[in-house]
């Protein structure tokens, strides 16, 4: 998938520092979701006496998809800014 040619107006108004802070926040959110999901599955498996391989822990959830989408959009915005800055220097 190619990044969008234009940035979201909301993201374009953020400073470089704010974009990085939002990426870090989204990554922390993603890590938190994964940690809770893993611990919930572990508890469920122990309670039911299930094998550690079932159920798979990689199924996507809406919150994970939102966090990944935000990280993608913010990354595209950073890439757009880097390309713009390189173009101005050339």
SULGI-V615601 format. One record per residue. RES is the residue in one small letter. NEAR is the number of other ideal C-beta (glycine too) atoms within 8 Angstrom. D_FIRST is the distance of its C-alpha to the first C-alpha in whole Angstrom. Layout:
res=RES near=NEAR d_first=D_FIRST
res=RES near=NEAR d_first=D_FIRST
This chain:
res=x near=2 d_first=0
res=x near=3 d_first=4
res=x near=7 d_first=7
res=x near=7 d_first=9
res=x near=3 d_first=12
res=x near=3 d_first=15
res=x near=9 d_first=15
res=x near=8 d_first=17
res=x near=6 d_first=21
res=x near=6 d_first=21
res=x near=11 d_first=19
res=x near=8 d_first=20
res=x near=5 d_first=24
res=x near=10 d_first=24
res=x near=5 d_first=25
res=x near=8 d_first=24
res=x near=6 d_first=26
res=x near=8 d_first=25
res=x near=14 d_first=21
res=x near=9 d_first=22
res=x near=8 d_first=24
res=x near=11 d_first=22
res=x near=12 d_first=19
res=x near=8 d_first=22
res=x near=8 d_first=24
res=x near=12 d_first=20
res=x near=10 d_first=21
res=x near=8 d_first=24
res=x near=10 d_first=24
res=x near=12 d_first=21
res=x near=8 d_first=24
res=x near=8 d_first=27
res=x near=12 d_first=25
res=x near=9 d_first=25
res=x near=8 d_first=28
res=x near=8 d_first=30
res=x near=10 d_first=28
res=x near=9 d_first=29
res=x near=8 d_first=33
res=x near=8 d_first=33
res=x near=10 d_first=32
res=x near=8 d_first=34
res=x near=8 d_first=37
res=x near=9 d_first=36
res=x near=12 d_first=37
res=x near=7 d_first=40
res=x near=6 d_first=41
res=x near=6 d_first=41
res=x near=5 d_first=41
res=x near=8 d_first=38
res=x near=5 d_first=37
res=x near=5 d_first=34
res=x near=4 d_first=32
res=x near=7 d_first=32
res=x near=6 d_first=30
res=x near=6 d_first=26
res=x near=7 d_first=25
res=x near=4 d_first=22
res=x near=6 d_first=21
res=x near=5 d_first=19
res=x near=8 d_first=21
res=x near=5 d_first=20
res=x near=8 d_first=21
res=x near=11 d_first=19
res=x near=9 d_first=16
res=x near=8 d_first=17
res=x near=13 d_first=17
res=x near=9 d_first=14
res=x near=8 d_first=13
res=x near=10 d_first=15
res=x near=12 d_first=14
res=x near=8 d_first=11
res=x near=10 d_first=12
res=x near=13 d_first=15
res=x near=9 d_first=13
res=x near=11 d_first=11
res=x near=14 d_first=15
res=x near=12 d_first=16
res=x near=9 d_first=14
res=x near=10 d_first=15
res=x near=10 d_first=19
res=x near=8 d_first=19
res=x near=8 d_first=18
res=x near=8 d_first=20
res=x near=8 d_first=23
res=x near=8 d_first=22
res=x near=7 d_first=23
res=x near=6 d_first=26
res=x near=5 d_first=27
res=x near=4 d_first=27
